[in-house]
């Protein structure tokens, strides 16, 4: 049951559409390196398509009807969007859920120190990373500093050509004999992921002159005091823009494609499907990389609360109607798949792997070992999806994450399934997942967009 490479099937019209989609995607990546930035960019694009804030609808006591479009934001780090369908909400929705957080290094709450006539910020990695991949590469800082007066300072350092970059240093090879004997997880200790941010002392100071100079710079440019780090969310991410990859420009290389490649392709499909039978819903959530915890993760009640608010505006609110709406919905948990890499073929089951260029990937289950922590989709749902994809001429494939017991991973699917919905994982295959530079095929991004659009419009 081998799938054909979809590049072989494309017309000139397909190639033009694919290129346009990938250009929009790269722009989304460049402006969305954090959850907050992704939400901001999503709202910007949604407003251009006529979406309004559900909170404004509630406050102004407006009414909604089929075809109306609203969004609802949670703590600036998660968002859900709805396009109201012709059928009652209680008959269920077609939902696509992705996550917009990515592995990175967070700045600790008491981070600033000096050592060896240099100034550092203490880091704590977020999500699953290979720590050695983050040393000696250009890094940028993105995030916010919340001040006691209620003001928010937005920070982006290291992205513009004239910006300085940040870096985490490594030991020189000449002195690295002991380091090179260590296992991969030990080569760079997690406590050594400290970011070099300065090396100039403040004139006239004897004690902590290098730290004080850095604080003076922050004070002058951002009005930030050292105490403000206590209420800051600062993320250290690879610097630089998303780029075409390959001499043939067939791929995209960028930080953060897990899972922003699925977030953007589903967003583009959602915005391009304005008329739907069932209410379409796009859910972009935070914290998936650390277990979907917290108030902005999928385990929170944010999504359920948003549905309750929408039902209330429609005059249909009840506990029973919330349960009916959710349990009758169909969901694609839109998350990336592990792309088969022939350089590391020994960890893959070649018959059940996701191949670059063969289309969007359906993963009946994820998890680890004996399908632990997984959602295992129903056969009937997969059959319905096959029909939807085939009718829309979508290139798709099925895959597992790798050989049994070699490793594993999870998505938000098993959490969404708690509501009794039909759920399956469906996303784009990625090479070098969780690395500072992930790679995706433009063809797979395009097929995901086509598949998501067909799902939203399905009757």
Backbone torsions as a table, in degrees:
resi	resn	phi	psi	omega
1	UNK	NA	48.9	-178.4
2	UNK	-78.3	135.5	-178.7
3	UNK	-90.7	145.1	-179.5
4	UNK	-79.2	145.9	175.0
5	UNK	-66.7	124.7	-170.6
6	UNK	-72.0	-19.5	177.1
7	UNK	-56.0	-32.8	-177.0
8	UNK	-67.9	-17.0	-172.6
9	UNK	-101.2	-6.0	-169.5
10	UNK	-79.6	138.5	170.8
11	UNK	-88.3	174.3	176.5
12	UNK	-62.5	-34.0	177.7
13	UNK	-65.6	-41.2	177.2
14	UNK	-61.9	-44.3	-177.9
15	UNK	-64.0	-36.7	177.5
16	UNK	-66.8	-44.6	179.2
17	UNK	-64.4	-40.7	178.1
18	UNK	-60.4	-43.7	-179.7
19	UNK	-65.6	-43.8	179.1
20	UNK	-61.8	-41.6	178.9
21	UNK	-63.7	-42.9	-177.7
22	UNK	-68.0	-31.6	176.8
23	UNK	-68.0	-41.8	175.5
24	UNK	-64.0	-37.2	179.3
25	UNK	-65.1	-44.7	179.2
26	UNK	-62.6	-37.1	177.2
27	UNK	-64.4	-39.9	177.7
28	UNK	-61.7	-43.5	178.2
29	UNK	-62.5	-41.4	-177.1
30	UNK	-67.3	-28.7	-179.0
31	UNK	-103.8	6.3	-176.5
32	UNK	-138.9	67.8	178.8
33	UNK	-93.0	-4.9	173.9
34	UNK	-131.9	168.1	178.5
35	UNK	-60.9	-44.7	-179.6
36	UNK	-60.8	-42.1	-179.9
37	UNK	-66.7	-36.5	177.5
38	UNK	-65.2	-42.1	177.7
39	UNK	-62.8	-44.0	179.6
40	UNK	-61.0	-44.2	179.3
41	UNK	-67.3	-38.0	178.5
42	UNK	-62.2	-44.6	178.7
43	UNK	-62.9	-41.3	178.6
44	UNK	-57.9	-46.8	-179.7
45	UNK	-69.7	-39.0	-178.5
46	UNK	-64.7	-41.4	-179.9
47	UNK	-61.8	-33.8	177.6
48	UNK	-65.8	-19.6	178.4
49	UNK	-103.3	14.4	172.8
50	UNK	90.0	12.4	178.9
51	UNK	-77.3	146.2	177.0
52	UNK	-126.4	159.6	-177.4
53	UNK	-74.2	125.8	178.8
54	UNK	-60.8	-29.8	178.3
55	UNK	-65.0	-34.9	175.4
56	UNK	-68.4	-38.7	177.5
57	UNK	-59.9	-42.1	-179.4
58	UNK	-67.1	-48.3	-177.2
59	UNK	-63.9	-37.6	-177.3
60	UNK	-92.1	1.9	178.0
61	UNK	54.1	45.9	177.9
62	UNK	-81.9	163.4	175.8
63	UNK	-106.6	156.3	179.7
64	UNK	-126.2	151.6	179.9
65	UNK	-141.8	174.3	179.1
66	UNK	-55.1	134.1	-179.1
67	UNK	96.9	-17.4	178.9
68	UNK	-71.7	153.1	-172.1
69	UNK	-132.5	125.5	-177.1
70	UNK	-136.0	158.8	173.3
71	UNK	-133.2	160.4	-176.2
72	UNK	-143.7	123.6	-172.8
73	UNK	-106.9	141.6	175.3
74	UNK	-117.9	111.0	174.5
75	UNK	54.3	26.6	178.4
76	UNK	63.6	11.5	-176.6
77	UNK	-127.6	-1.0	175.1
78	UNK	-148.6	152.7	-175.3
79	UNK	-151.8	146.0	172.7
80	UNK	-129.4	138.7	180.0
81	UNK	-123.6	144.0	179.9
82	UNK	-128.8	136.7	163.7
83	UNK	-113.9	114.8	-174.3
84	UNK	-69.3	131.2	-178.4
85	UNK	-92.7	179.5	179.8
86	UNK	-73.1	-30.9	-178.6
87	UNK	-84.3	154.4	177.0
88	UNK	-57.7	146.9	-179.5
89	UNK	-58.9	-33.3	-177.2
90	UNK	-69.0	-8.2	173.9
91	UNK	-85.0	0.8	176.2
92	UNK	104.7	165.4	-179.8
93	UNK	-123.4	164.1	167.6
94	UNK	-104.2	112.3	-170.2
95	UNK	-115.7	134.9	167.7
96	UNK	-120.0	126.2	-179.0
97	UNK	-120.5	127.9	176.9
98	UNK	-128.0	166.9	173.1
99	UNK	-112.7	149.9	-175.3
100	UNK	-118.6	10.5	170.1
101	UNK	-93.7	155.0	179.7
102	UNK	-140.2	155.6	176.5
103	UNK	-57.3	146.0	-174.3
104	UNK	-170.3	-168.6	172.0
105	UNK	-121.5	123.1	177.2
106	UNK	-92.0	146.6	174.5
107	UNK	-82.7	130.5	-179.0
108	UNK	-67.5	167.8	-176.3
109	UNK	-76.3	-23.7	174.2
110	UNK	-124.6	74.6	-162.7
111	UNK	-98.7	-24.2	-164.2
112	UNK	-85.5	127.7	175.4
113	UNK	-153.6	165.8	175.6
114	UNK	-123.0	148.6	178.4
115	UNK	-159.6	137.9	178.2
116	UNK	59.2	35.7	-178.7
117	UNK	62.0	31.5	176.0
118	UNK	-137.0	160.4	-178.7
119	UNK	-115.8	138.3	-174.8
120	UNK	-131.9	156.3	166.5
121	UNK	-112.8	127.3	-178.6
122	UNK	-74.1	130.6	-175.2
123	UNK	-113.7	155.6	177.0
124	UNK	-136.2	115.8	-174.4
125	UNK	-69.6	150.6	-175.6
126	UNK	-122.3	122.4	-179.8
127	UNK	82.3	-177.2	-176.8
128	UNK	-85.8	113.0	177.4
129	UNK	-131.9	159.3	164.3
130	UNK	-90.7	110.1	-170.9
131	UNK	-58.6	-33.4	-177.2
132	UNK	-67.3	-17.6	179.8
133	UNK	-74.5	-14.3	-175.6
134	UNK	-97.6	2.3	177.4
135	UNK	-93.1	147.1	175.8
136	UNK	56.3	32.9	170.5
137	UNK	-121.2	154.1	178.5
138	UNK	-64.4	128.3	-179.2
139	UNK	-121.3	153.6	177.2
140	UNK	-127.6	158.3	176.4
141	UNK	-112.7	126.1	175.8
142	UNK	-126.7	144.2	174.5
143	UNK	156.1	-163.2	-178.3
144	UNK	-134.5	151.2	170.5
145	UNK	-120.3	119.6	179.2
146	UNK	-95.9	120.3	-177.1
147	UNK	-94.4	160.5	-175.9
148	UNK	-62.3	-24.7	-179.7
149	UNK	-80.9	2.8	178.6
150	UNK	94.3	-8.2	179.8
151	UNK	-78.1	154.9	179.9
152	UNK	-120.0	128.8	176.0
153	UNK	-104.4	118.9	177.5
154	UNK	-87.2	133.6	-176.1
155	UNK	-120.2	127.6	167.3
156	UNK	-141.3	113.1	-179.9
157	UNK	-129.7	123.4	174.0
158	UNK	113.7	4.9	-177.0
159	UNK	-103.3	-37.6	178.4
160	UNK	-75.3	154.5	-178.6
161	UNK	-58.0	-34.5	-178.1
162	UNK	-86.6	-4.5	179.1
163	UNK	-74.7	150.1	166.2
164	UNK	-73.9	154.5	171.9
165	UNK	-103.5	167.8	175.3
166	UNK	-112.1	165.4	-177.6
167	UNK	-155.1	151.1	167.6
168	UNK	-110.0	122.7	-173.0
169	UNK	-81.1	165.0	177.8
170	UNK	-133.6	160.5	179.5
171	UNK	-74.1	141.1	-179.5
172	UNK	-66.0	147.2	-175.3
173	UNK	-59.4	-28.1	-178.3
174	UNK	-65.5	-23.2	-178.5
175	UNK	-117.3	17.0	-169.9
176	UNK	-103.2	19.3	-176.5
177	UNK	-57.3	-46.7	-179.9
178	UNK	-68.4	-38.5	179.2
179	UNK	-61.7	-40.5	-175.9
180	UNK	-70.8	-12.6	176.6
181	UNK	-84.7	-11.6	-175.9
182	UNK	-79.3	160.5	173.4
183	UNK	-72.9	165.8	-177.5
184	UNK	-57.7	-37.0	-178.7
185	UNK	-73.5	-11.7	-177.1
186	UNK	-110.2	-10.2	-174.8
187	UNK	-56.0	-46.4	175.0
188	UNK	-121.7	113.5	-179.7
189	UNK	-67.6	144.1	-178.8
190	UNK	-57.7	-33.9	179.8
191	UNK	-74.2	-7.9	177.9
192	UNK	-96.9	9.1	177.7
193	UNK	-85.6	56.8	179.9
194	UNK	-101.9	136.5	-168.9
195	UNK	-94.7	125.8	177.6
196	UNK	-75.9	121.3	-174.1
197	UNK	-126.2	-3.3	179.6
198	UNK	-175.6	160.8	177.5
199	UNK	-152.7	21.4	-179.3
200	UNK	-114.5	130.1	179.3
201	UNK	-82.5	157.8	174.1
202	UNK	-83.8	124.3	-176.6
203	UNK	-59.6	140.0	177.7
204	UNK	85.4	-3.6	179.8
205	UNK	-105.3	138.4	177.7
206	UNK	-102.9	-40.8	-177.1
207	UNK	-98.3	128.2	-180.0
208	UNK	50.0	43.2	-177.2
209	UNK	-65.5	-33.0	-177.9
210	UNK	-74.7	-41.5	176.1
211	UNK	-64.6	-42.4	-178.8
212	UNK	-66.1	-32.9	177.5
213	UNK	-67.4	-40.8	178.1
214	UNK	-63.5	-40.8	178.2
215	UNK	-65.0	-35.4	177.9
216	UNK	-64.7	-39.0	177.9
217	UNK	-64.4	-45.5	179.4
218	UNK	-63.0	-38.5	179.0
219	UNK	-65.0	-43.3	-177.5
220	UNK	-69.0	-42.3	-173.2
221	UNK	-89.3	-34.1	-172.9
222	UNK	-124.5	-0.8	-177.6
223	UNK	57.4	40.2	-178.6
224	UNK	-106.2	133.2	172.8
225	UNK	-100.7	163.9	179.6
226	UNK	-59.5	-37.9	-179.6
227	UNK	-62.4	-21.8	-177.8
228	UNK	-70.3	-17.6	175.9
229	UNK	-61.9	-25.8	-179.9
230	UNK	-58.3	-36.3	-178.4
231	UNK	-116.2	45.1	179.6
232	UNK	-117.8	150.9	169.1
233	UNK	-123.2	96.6	-176.3
234	UNK	-117.4	125.8	-175.6
235	UNK	-114.6	131.3	176.9
236	UNK	-97.7	118.1	-175.3
237	UNK	-131.6	160.2	175.6
238	UNK	-58.7	134.2	179.5
239	UNK	-81.7	155.1	175.1
240	UNK	111.9	163.1	-175.2
241	UNK	-91.8	160.1	170.7
242	UNK	-64.5	140.6	-175.5
243	UNK	-132.3	152.1	166.5
244	UNK	-62.6	144.9	-177.7
245	UNK	-124.6	140.8	-178.0
246	UNK	92.2	145.6	179.0
247	UNK	-61.4	-28.5	177.9
248	UNK	-87.0	1.8	179.9
249	UNK	57.1	33.9	-175.3
250	UNK	-87.9	-7.6	-174.8
251	UNK	-131.5	167.7	174.0
252	UNK	-118.1	131.5	176.0
253	UNK	-115.6	128.6	-177.4
254	UNK	-169.9	157.3	165.7
255	UNK	-72.2	147.7	168.4
256	UNK	81.7	15.5	-179.8
257	UNK	-70.8	-24.1	167.6
258	UNK	-90.9	99.7	15.5
259	UNK	-127.8	28.9	-175.1
260	UNK	-73.2	-16.5	174.9
261	UNK	-66.8	-38.3	177.3
262	UNK	-78.0	-35.9	178.0
263	UNK	-60.8	-45.3	-177.3
264	UNK	-72.5	-44.6	-178.0
265	UNK	-64.1	-35.6	176.0
266	UNK	-73.2	-35.4	175.6
267	UNK	-63.5	-45.6	179.5
268	UNK	-61.5	-41.8	178.5
269	UNK	-65.7	-41.4	-179.9
270	UNK	-61.0	-45.7	-178.8
271	UNK	-70.0	-25.4	-179.4
272	UNK	-91.6	8.0	177.8
273	UNK	-124.4	70.0	-172.9
274	UNK	-75.3	-20.7	-178.7
275	UNK	-115.9	115.1	-174.7
276	UNK	-135.5	151.3	176.8
277	UNK	-76.0	-53.7	176.3
278	UNK	-94.5	143.4	176.9
279	UNK	-53.9	127.1	177.6
280	UNK	-95.4	145.6	-174.0
281	UNK	-139.0	129.6	175.2
282	UNK	-115.5	124.4	-176.5
283	UNK	-119.1	120.0	178.4
284	UNK	-119.4	114.7	-170.3
285	UNK	-119.8	165.6	-178.5
286	UNK	-103.3	169.3	166.2
287	UNK	68.7	12.2	179.6
288	UNK	-62.3	-36.7	-175.6
289	UNK	-68.3	-12.8	177.8
290	UNK	-122.7	26.0	173.4
291	UNK	103.1	11.9	178.0
292	UNK	59.6	35.7	-176.9
293	UNK	-90.5	178.7	173.6
294	UNK	78.5	175.2	-175.3
295	UNK	-70.2	-18.0	-179.6
296	UNK	-110.0	5.9	176.3
297	UNK	-91.6	169.2	-176.1
298	UNK	-66.4	-22.4	179.3
299	UNK	-75.8	-9.3	176.9
300	UNK	-76.1	175.9	178.4
301	UNK	-94.8	13.0	-175.5
302	UNK	-55.6	-50.1	-176.4
303	UNK	-64.7	-45.5	178.6
304	UNK	-60.5	-40.4	178.7
305	UNK	-64.2	-39.2	179.3
306	UNK	-63.4	-41.9	178.3
307	UNK	-64.1	-39.4	178.0
308	UNK	-62.2	-42.4	178.6
309	UNK	-63.5	-40.2	179.8
310	UNK	-65.9	-44.1	177.6
311	UNK	-61.2	-37.6	-179.9
312	UNK	-65.2	-42.2	177.4
313	UNK	-62.0	-35.7	-179.9
314	UNK	-79.3	-2.7	-179.4
315	UNK	74.8	23.8	-175.1
316	UNK	-122.8	17.2	-174.0
317	UNK	-71.1	130.9	165.6
318	UNK	-164.8	158.9	178.0
319	UNK	-60.0	-39.4	179.9
320	UNK	-64.9	-40.3	-179.9
321	UNK	-67.6	-34.0	174.4
322	UNK	-61.4	-47.6	-178.5
323	UNK	-64.1	-40.8	178.7
324	UNK	-64.6	-44.8	-179.3
325	UNK	-58.7	-46.8	-175.9
326	UNK	-73.1	-44.9	-175.5
327	UNK	-68.7	-23.6	-179.5
328	UNK	-93.1	4.2	-177.0
329	UNK	-85.6	156.4	173.4
330	UNK	-113.1	139.9	-171.4
331	UNK	-133.7	139.3	163.6
332	UNK	-108.6	116.7	171.0
333	UNK	-81.0	100.2	-168.0
334	UNK	-88.4	93.8	-178.5
335	UNK	-138.9	156.2	-173.9
336	UNK	-69.4	157.9	174.6
337	UNK	-112.9	159.0	178.5
338	UNK	-78.6	110.6	179.6
339	UNK	-71.4	138.0	178.3
340	UNK	-62.5	127.4	178.8
341	UNK	-117.7	110.8	-176.8
342	UNK	-62.1	-19.3	177.3
343	UNK	-72.6	-18.7	-179.7
344	UNK	-131.8	43.3	-172.5
345	UNK	-62.7	-21.9	-174.7
346	UNK	-65.9	-18.3	-179.3
347	UNK	-95.6	-2.7	-176.8
348	UNK	-108.2	149.5	166.7
349	UNK	-92.0	105.0	-169.8
350	UNK	-61.6	-25.4	179.5
351	UNK	-79.1	-19.4	-176.1
352	UNK	-130.2	47.0	179.5
353	UNK	-116.8	158.4	176.0
354	UNK	-91.1	122.3	-176.6
355	UNK	-104.2	134.0	177.4
356	UNK	-60.0	129.2	177.0
357	UNK	91.0	3.7	-179.8
358	UNK	-108.8	11.9	171.6
359	UNK	103.4	-178.0	-177.6
360	UNK	-65.9	149.5	-171.9
361	UNK	-110.3	129.5	170.1
362	UNK	-101.4	126.2	176.9
363	UNK	-114.9	105.9	-177.6
364	UNK	-56.8	-33.9	177.1
365	UNK	-149.4	157.8	172.1
366	UNK	-121.0	-126.5	177.1
367	UNK	78.5	-160.9	-177.9
368	UNK	-144.6	155.8	179.8
369	UNK	50.7	-118.9	-176.9
370	UNK	-83.1	49.4	179.4
371	UNK	64.1	26.7	-179.7
372	UNK	-65.0	145.7	179.4
373	UNK	57.9	39.0	-175.8
374	UNK	-123.4	155.9	163.5
375	UNK	-99.4	127.0	179.7
376	UNK	-109.9	103.3	-170.3
377	UNK	-65.8	150.3	179.0
378	UNK	-73.7	143.8	179.9
379	UNK	-60.3	-38.9	-178.9
380	UNK	-62.7	-38.2	178.9
381	UNK	-67.3	-41.8	178.6
382	UNK	-63.5	-36.8	178.1
383	UNK	-64.9	-41.9	177.4
384	UNK	-61.6	-42.7	180.0
385	UNK	-66.7	-36.5	176.0
386	UNK	-57.6	-43.7	-179.8
387	UNK	-63.4	-44.5	-180.0
388	UNK	-61.5	-45.5	-177.6
389	UNK	-68.4	-41.8	-178.9
390	UNK	-65.3	-40.6	179.9
391	UNK	-64.9	-28.2	179.8
392	UNK	-95.6	6.1	178.2
393	UNK	57.3	45.8	-179.7
394	UNK	-93.9	133.3	173.5
395	UNK	-80.0	122.5	-178.7
396	UNK	-143.6	162.0	-178.7
397	UNK	-146.6	168.1	175.7
398	UNK	-116.7	153.8	-177.3
399	UNK	-162.7	157.5	166.4
400	UNK	-109.3	169.2	-173.7
401	UNK	-75.5	-21.7	180.0
402	UNK	169.5	-167.8	177.3
403	UNK	-64.2	148.4	179.0
404	UNK	-59.6	131.4	177.1
405	UNK	74.5	0.9	174.8
406	UNK	-76.1	-35.3	-179.1
407	UNK	-172.3	-140.9	178.4
408	UNK	157.8	179.2	-179.7
409	UNK	-177.0	168.6	-177.9
410	UNK	-136.4	173.4	179.9
411	UNK	-136.1	-167.8	177.4
412	UNK	-83.8	-0.4	-172.0
413	UNK	-59.6	-44.8	-175.1
414	UNK	-68.6	-22.9	177.8
415	UNK	-77.7	-44.7	177.0
416	UNK	-60.6	-36.8	-177.6
417	UNK	-64.8	-16.7	178.3
418	UNK	-60.1	-24.2	178.9
419	UNK	-81.0	-1.5	-179.9
420	UNK	85.2	16.0	179.9
421	UNK	-81.3	162.0	167.7
422	UNK	-80.1	123.6	-175.3
423	UNK	-137.7	139.9	170.7
424	UNK	-147.2	148.4	175.7
425	UNK	-78.4	137.4	-175.4
426	UNK	-152.4	115.5	-176.1
427	UNK	-161.6	-166.0	-174.7
428	UNK	-98.5	133.8	175.6
429	UNK	-71.5	139.6	-174.7
430	UNK	-127.4	139.2	169.3
431	UNK	-96.0	146.6	178.1
432	UNK	59.9	41.5	-178.3
433	UNK	-57.3	139.0	179.4
434	UNK	71.5	10.0	176.2
435	UNK	-91.9	169.7	177.1
436	UNK	-65.2	-16.7	-179.2
437	UNK	-140.1	97.8	179.8
438	UNK	-93.4	157.5	-175.3
439	UNK	-127.4	133.3	177.2
440	UNK	-134.2	148.7	176.7
441	UNK	-82.2	134.7	176.3
442	UNK	-61.1	-31.3	179.8
443	UNK	-66.3	-41.8	179.5
444	UNK	-67.6	-36.2	176.2
445	UNK	-62.2	-43.0	-179.8
446	UNK	-65.8	-43.1	179.1
447	UNK	-66.9	-35.0	175.4
448	UNK	-62.8	-45.2	177.5
449	UNK	-57.3	-47.3	179.9
450	UNK	-62.0	-43.0	-179.3
451	UNK	-66.6	-41.6	178.8
452	UNK	-65.5	-39.3	178.8
453	UNK	-65.2	-41.6	177.8
454	UNK	-63.3	-37.6	178.7
455	UNK	-64.8	-44.2	179.2
456	UNK	-62.3	-37.3	-174.4
457	UNK	-89.0	-5.6	-176.8
458	UNK	-63.5	147.4	-178.9
459	UNK	-109.1	NA	NA
